Amino acid sequence: MFGREWFDRIVGADAAGWAALLAAPFVGSFLGVLVRRLPDGRPVALGRSRCEWCGARLHARDLVPLLSWLVTRGRCRFCGHSLGWFYPGIELAALALALVAFWVDREARVWLDCLLGWWLLALGWIDLRRWLLPDVLTLPLVIVGLAEAAAFEPVQLTDRASGAALGYLALRTVAVIYRRMRGREGLGRGDAKLLAASGAWVGATALPQVILVGAASALAAAGCMRLAGVRLGVQSALPFGPFLGLATWLLWLFGPFAV
Ligand SMILES: [Zn+2]
């Protein structure tokens, strides 16, 4: 699938397209800071400035995405502490999203694909680590989705606005029913707000497929975990955010599939 045509498209991309590709690892680096600090209410604006273990002040050359990590073989230059896979992982993921966006779309839209993909990447990763989908990320995503429709695709605005409303109401309803039946929370309020954001980007028409793809990928992940020997009982749960995010991005990229 990632064949010759895709390669040619990247090589022949205009400045905006190349800017998206070159920016991707730096955006990933920023998302890493966001994922680690936002849930604790720590400031994210300044980025990484010190080693988290020894407190040494980091210089520009310690902060080049991917490269710094490769050069020091994943260790702090000052204290030698292993830096782990988190930062290179999220930087690579951000780059991978940009490459997929290139495979699917042309220049101007690649930026929109990346914007949504990176945003959902941060949300999904926070949910995976902390079981949390912060309002400061989900609510603006609703607004940006509707603004995008108003600016670039006004004919879709009604569908996208109803998508936002329906997304929220649908998951809130499911959550209330689940709580009544099982006596515990199955879905967080964050999931409902994320589905509202999803509706604001893909529209009400595509929303059922977001839920379907999200649920199917969550089941597939649970299946893989079982195969890998992780025991899952009735009481176990997976955060739904990463799967909703994945489903939203896929439907944004490829549109709803014909049923
Ligand atoms: Zn250090």
Boltz pocket constraint, residues with backbone or C-beta under 6 A from the ligand:
constraints:
  - pocket:
      binder: B
      contacts: [[A, 51], [A, 52], [A, 53], [A, 54], [A, 55], [A, 56], [A, 76], [A, 77], [A, 78], [A, 79], [A, 80], [A, 81]]
      max_distance: 6.0
